Amino acid sequence: MAIDPAAGRTTHTDPDLIESRDADSVTKSFAEAVVEAERIIRGAPHVKSDQDLAEGLDYLAGSIKASLHMVGAYQHEHPYFASSTGPYTKLGLDNPDTLYFHAYVRDDAEYVVTGRRGTTADLSFQVMNGDYSPTQSPDSLTAFDDRELDIAADGTFQLRFGPPKPSQGPGYVALPPGSAMLIVREVFSDWDNERPGEIRIHRADTLGTSPPPVPSDRMARRFEVAGKMLLARLRTFLAFPEWHYLKLPVNTLTEPRPTPGGLATQFSSVGHYDLDGDEVLVITAPAADSDVAPYQGFQLGSMWYISLDYINHQTSLTADQARVDADGMIRYIVSERDPGLVNWIERTGHRRGYLQFRWQRLTRDLTPADGPTAEVMPFDELPRRLPHYDRQRLAEHEWTQRIAARQAAIARRMLG
């Protein structure tokens, strides 16, 4: 006898069927993948302390959640936008300023995307031909932002994605061969005042119909695929920094450059740091003109290649959040100790980590003059060597207010 929670009543189940299910567990492959994933976490070369391991296990928990979620979203006939990355499902040095969504598509079907533009700094679309793997990145087949949309006075818009056709017309985006995933990014610069929009997707020929029930063998396949996705996810993004970060000189940043495999109108500057407790890294970058780059953001990442806690700590800053000095420069103070300065970027116990700048919605290519410089100095020398030091100072209660504002802004995004 068993309880049917959906119906709220008692039902009778064939005991032979129960034995069959137990003998052929549909979750076995996923459970084995979770065990292997823990081995990967524990064996990561940067695990040196209990904090490293604890953060790795938390990363694993979020990755398990995300893998099951994304496998469930693998629906070509009745697609929907799934939140693929967030504060509790981190991946690939996720941007604290971005809401990420993606839907799976086929290159031989037509999809309709409708929505309402919010007030955020950027809204962008990208079509890719697959997912990341431990050996290569997927190709970006199409990328554009909402400047190419026909947005009505009330903020609504519509796009159609589908196979190339002779008279596509405005608002139609041809899906190149191999198209597999549509990614949408909505990017905040002013966390306090910008508000997200709305976005939906449906397949043109299935709207109004219902998907058939999923049989148990397909559910078993979902668990199997989720396990493979979990392992690939962890292996890929432990290898990824070796390609783009760790071969660079430590405590430096690259010149601004187009983001590899990224958006058509995004540049980035990257690096990695390694600092003693009494050292600080002062990073100086011009505050971008809003006509050139409406979005400019900087963040730290852990050796797990994910963002640090950006809700309860100031581990990132946009140009709107940072204090700009009188010479037009933003000076970020990457430090473990609290310097009492408004642009302090908290290391939160991470001696090593990643550095990342992003500029989005660009109207021109950036040059080295638009990019950052970095200098390591002793903590005690900040008052003497940091330009405009007195202008950057703030009281303890002001810092508390800044953190409270971050917590409230993330809560407004309803991310959980």
C-alpha positions in Angstrom: 0.0 0.0 0.0 1.3 3.5 -0.8 0.1 7.1 -0.6 -0.5 9.0 -3.8 0.5 12.6 -2.8 -1.0 14.1 -6.0 -4.4 12.5 -5.4 -4.2 12.7 -1.6 -5.6 9.2 -1.2 -4.4 5.6 -0.6 -3.7 3.4 -3.6 -2.6 -0.2 -4.0 0.6 -1.0 -5.9 1.7 -4.4 -7.3 4.6 -5.7 -5.0 6.3 -7.2 -8.0 6.4 -3.8 -9.7 8.0 -2.4 -6.5 10.7 -5.1 -6.6 11.4 -4.5 -10.3 11.9 -0.7 -9.7 14.2 -1.3 -6.8 16.3 -3.8 -8.7 16.6 -1.5 -11.7 17.1 1.9 -9.9 16.7 4.8 -12.3 18.8 7.0 -10.0 21.8 4.7 -9.7 23.8 6.3 -12.5 23.2 9.7 -11.1 24.1 8.6 -7.6 27.4 7.2 -9.0 28.0 10.5 -10.8 27.6 12.4 -7.6 30.1 10.2 -5.8 32.6 10.7 -8.7 31.9 14.5 -8.6 32.8 14.6 -4.9 36.1 12.9 -5.8 36.7 15.6 -8.4 36.1 18.3 -5.8 38.3 16.7 -3.1 41.1 16.1 -5.7 41.2 19.6 -7.1 44.8 20.9 -6.9 43.9 24.1 -5.1 42.2 22.5 -2.2 44.5 23.3 0.7 42.2 24.2 3.6 38.8 23.3 5.1 37.4 26.5 3.6 38.5 25.4 0.1 36.8 22.0 0.6 33.7 23.5 2.1 33.3 25.9 -0.8 33.9 23.1 -3.2 31.2 21.0 -1.6 28.8 23.9 -1.7 29.7 24.4 -5.4 28.9 20.7 -5.9 25.5 21.1 -4.3 24.6 23.9 -6.6 25.9 22.0 -9.6 23.7 19.0 -8.7 20.7 21.2 -8.4 21.5 23.0 -11.8 22.2 19.7 -13.6 18.8 18.2 -12.7 17.1 21.5 -13.4 18.6 21.9 -16.9 17.9 18.3 -17.9 14.3 18.9 -17.0 14.4 22.0 -19.3 15.6 20.0 -22.3 12.3 20.3 -24.1 12.4 21.3 -27.8 8.7 21.0 -28.4 7.5 22.9 -25.3 10.6 25.0 -24.4 10.9 27.5 -21.6 13.6 29.8 -20.3 15.3 28.2 -17.3 17.5 30.2 -14.9 20.7 28.5 -15.7 23.1 30.3 -13.3 22.5 32.2 -10.1 23.8 32.8 -6.5 23.0 29.2 -5.5 23.8 27.5 -8.9 27.1 29.2 -9.8 29.1 28.4 -12.9 31.9 29.7 -15.1 32.8 32.9 -13.1 29.2 34.0 -13.1 28.6 37.7 -13.2 27.0 39.1 -10.0 25.2 41.7 -12.2 23.5 39.3 -14.6 20.4 37.2 -14.8 21.1 34.2 -17.0 18.4 32.3 -18.9 18.6 29.7 -21.5 16.3 27.5 -23.6 17.1 24.5 -25.8 16.2 24.9 -29.5 16.4 22.9 -32.7 17.7 24.4 -36.0 14.7 23.0 -38.0 11.9 24.5 -35.8 10.6 28.0 -35.3 10.4 29.7 -31.9 8.7 32.9 -30.8 10.3 35.0 -28.0 8.1 37.7 -26.5 8.8 40.0 -23.6 8.9 43.5 -22.1 12.1 45.4 -21.8 13.0 46.4 -18.3 15.3 49.2 -17.2 18.5 47.2 -16.9 21.7 48.3 -18.5 21.8 45.5 -21.1 19.7 42.7 -22.6 21.4 40.4 -24.9 20.8 37.2 -26.9 23.2 34.5 -28.0 22.7 31.3 -30.0 25.3 28.5 -29.4 25.8 25.1 -31.0 26.2 23.1 -27.8 27.5 23.3 -24.3 31.0 23.6 -22.8 33.2 20.5 -22.4 36.5 19.8 -20.7 38.3 20.1 -24.0 36.6 22.9 -25.9 34.1 25.8 -25.8 30.9 25.8 -27.9 30.7 28.1 -30.9 28.7 31.3 -30.7 26.6 31.3 -33.9 24.6 34.5 -33.4 24.9 37.3 -30.8 23.2 40.6 -30.5 21.6 42.9 -28.0 18.2 44.7 -27.7 19.4 47.6 -29.9 18.4 45.3 -32.8 14.9 44.8 -31.4 11.8 46.7 -32.4 10.6 47.7 -28.9 7.1 49.2 -28.7 6.3 52.3 -26.6 5.1 50.1 -23.7 8.4 48.1 -23.8 7.0 45.0 -25.4 8.9 43.1 -28.2 8.8 40.0 -30.2 11.4 37.9 -32.0 11.2 34.8 -34.1 14.0 32.3 -34.3 13.9 29.6 -37.0 15.4 28.1 -40.2 16.6 30.5 -42.8 13.9 31.5 -45.3 13.8 33.8 -48.4 11.7 36.6 -46.9 12.5 36.6 -43.2 11.4 40.2 -42.5 12.2 42.3 -39.4 12.4 40.5 -36.1 13.3 37.1 -37.6 16.6 35.6 -36.6 17.8 32.7 -38.7 19.1 29.7 -36.7 22.4 28.5 -38.3 22.9 24.7 -38.7 23.7 23.1 -35.4 21.9 25.7 -33.2 21.2 24.1 -29.9 20.8 26.7 -27.2 19.4 30.2 -26.9 21.0 32.2 -24.0 19.6 35.5 -22.7 21.5 37.8 -20.3 19.9 40.7 -18.5 22.6 42.9 -16.9 22.2 45.4 -14.0 24.5 48.3 -13.4 22.5 50.3 -10.9 21.3 47.6 -8.5 19.2 50.0 -6.5 17.0 51.4 -9.3 17.1 49.2 -12.4 14.3 46.7 -12.7 14.2 43.4 -14.8 11.9 42.9 -17.7 9.9 39.9 -18.8 10.7 37.2 -21.3 9.0 34.0 -22.6 9.5 31.5 -25.4 7.3 29.0 -27.2 7.6 26.9 -30.3 5.5 28.4 -33.0 3.7 25.1 -33.9 3.0 23.8 -30.4 1.5 26.8 -28.6 -1.8 25.6 -27.1 -0.9 22.0 -27.0 0.3 19.9 -24.1 3.4 17.6 -23.9 2.7 13.9 -23.5 3.4 12.3 -20.1 7.0 11.3 -19.5 7.4 7.5 -19.2 9.7 6.0 -16.6 12.3 5.0 -19.1 12.7 8.7 -20.2 12.9 9.7 -16.5 15.7 7.2 -16.1 17.4 8.8 -19.1 17.1 12.2 -17.5 19.0 11.1 -14.4 21.7 9.5 -16.6 22.1 12.7 -18.7 22.1 14.8 -15.5 25.0 12.8 -14.1 27.0 13.2 -17.3 26.2 16.9 -17.3 27.3 17.2 -13.7 30.7 15.7 -14.3 31.3 17.6 -17.5 30.3 20.8 -15.7 32.9 20.3 -12.9 35.7 19.1 -15.2 35.2 21.8 -17.7 35.3 24.8 -15.4 38.3 23.4 -13.4 40.2 23.3 -16.7 38.8 26.5 -18.2 41.0 28.9 -16.1 44.1 27.1 -17.4 43.2 28.2 -20.9 42.5 31.9 -20.2 43.9 32.9 -16.7 46.6 31.0 -14.9 49.2 31.2 -17.7 49.1 35.0 -17.3 51.6 36.8 -14.9 50.1 36.9 -11.4 48.6 40.1 -10.1 48.2 41.6 -13.6 45.3 42.0 -16.0 45.1 41.8 -19.7 44.2 44.6 -22.0 40.5 44.8 -22.9 39.7 42.3 -25.6 36.7 40.6 -27.1 35.4 38.0 -24.8 36.2 34.5 -26.2 33.1 32.8 -27.4 31.0 35.6 -25.9 28.8 38.4 -26.9 29.4 40.5 -30.0 29.4 43.8 -28.0 31.4 42.6 -24.9 35.0 43.1 -24.0 36.8 41.7 -21.0 40.0 42.0 -19.1 41.1 39.0 -16.9 43.8 38.0 -14.5 44.5 36.1 -11.3 45.9 37.2 -7.9 47.9 35.8 -5.1 48.3 38.0 -2.1 49.6 37.8 1.5 47.4 39.0 4.3 49.2 42.3 4.6 49.3 43.0 0.8 46.7 44.8 -1.3 46.2 44.9 -5.0 45.2 48.4 -6.3 43.5 48.2 -9.7 43.0 51.4 -11.5 40.6 51.7 -14.5 39.0 54.6 -16.3 35.3 54.9 -15.6 33.8 54.2 -19.0 31.7 56.9 -20.7 28.1 55.6 -20.7 27.9 56.4 -24.4 30.7 53.9 -25.0 29.9 51.2 -22.4 26.7 51.5 -20.4 27.8 48.6 -18.4 31.2 48.2 -16.7 31.7 45.7 -14.0 34.6 44.2 -11.9 34.5 41.1 -9.7 36.6 38.5 -7.9 36.3 34.8 -8.4 37.4 31.8 -6.3 39.6 29.0 -7.5 36.5 27.1 -8.2 36.0 29.6 -11.0 32.8 31.0 -9.6 31.9 34.3 -8.1 32.6 35.0 -4.4 29.7 35.8 -2.1 28.4 39.0 -3.7 25.3 39.3 -1.6 26.8 39.7 1.9 30.2 41.0 0.8 31.4 43.6 -1.6 33.3 41.3 -3.9 32.2 43.1 -7.1 31.4 46.7 -8.2 29.8 48.2 -11.3 30.7 51.7 -12.4 27.4 52.9 -10.9 28.3 51.4 -7.5 31.9 52.5 -7.4 33.2 55.9 -6.4 34.9 57.6 -9.2 37.9 59.8 -8.4 38.3 63.4 -9.6 40.6 62.2 -12.4 37.9 60.0 -13.9 39.5 56.8 -12.5 38.0 54.0 -10.4 40.5 52.6 -7.9 39.6 49.1 -6.6 41.3 48.0 -3.4 41.5 44.2 -3.4 42.4 43.3 0.2 41.7 40.9 3.0 41.9 43.6 5.7 39.3 46.3 5.8 41.0 49.6 4.6 37.9 51.7 5.4 37.6 52.7 1.8 34.5 52.8 -0.3 35.9 50.8 -3.2 37.2 47.9 -1.1 36.9 44.6 -2.8 36.7 41.9 -0.1 38.8 38.8 -0.6 36.8 37.0 2.1 39.6 34.7 3.1 40.7 33.8 -0.5 44.5 34.3 -0.8 44.2 33.3 -4.5 41.5 34.0 -7.0 40.5 35.4 -10.4 40.0 39.0 -11.5 37.5 39.9 -14.2 36.4 43.1 -15.9 33.4 43.2 -18.4 32.3 46.0 -20.6 29.0 45.5 -22.4 26.8 47.1 -25.0 29.8 48.8 -26.5 29.6 51.4 -29.3 33.3 51.0 -30.2 36.2 48.6 -29.6 38.2 49.3 -26.5 41.9 50.1 -26.5 44.6 49.5 -23.9 44.0 53.0 -22.6 40.4 52.0 -21.6 41.8 49.1 -19.5 43.1 48.5 -16.0 46.5 48.6 -14.4 47.4 46.8 -11.2 49.9 47.4 -8.5 50.7 45.4 -5.3 51.6 47.4 -2.2 51.7 46.8 1.6 48.4 47.5 3.3 50.0 50.1 5.6 51.1 52.2 2.7 47.7 52.8 1.3 47.2 56.2 2.9 50.5 57.5 1.4 50.4 55.9 -2.0 46.7 55.7 -3.0 45.6 58.8 -4.9 42.5 60.6 -3.5 42.8 58.4 -0.4 40.8 60.8 1.8 37.9 61.0 -0.7 37.6 57.2 -0.6 37.2 56.9 3.1 33.9 56.0 4.7 32.6 55.2 8.2 31.7 51.8 9.5 28.0 52.5 9.5 28.2 53.6 5.9 29.8 50.3 5.0 27.0 48.5 6.7 24.5 50.5 4.6 26.3 49.5 1.4 26.0 45.8 2.3 22.4 46.1 3.3 21.7 47.7 -0.1 23.3 44.8 -1.8 21.3 42.3 0.1 18.0 44.1 -0.6 18.8 44.5 -4.3 19.5 40.8 -4.8 16.3 39.9 -2.8 14.3 42.1 -5.3 15.5 39.9 -8.1 13.8 36.9 -6.3 16.8 34.6 -6.8 16.7 31.4 -4.7 
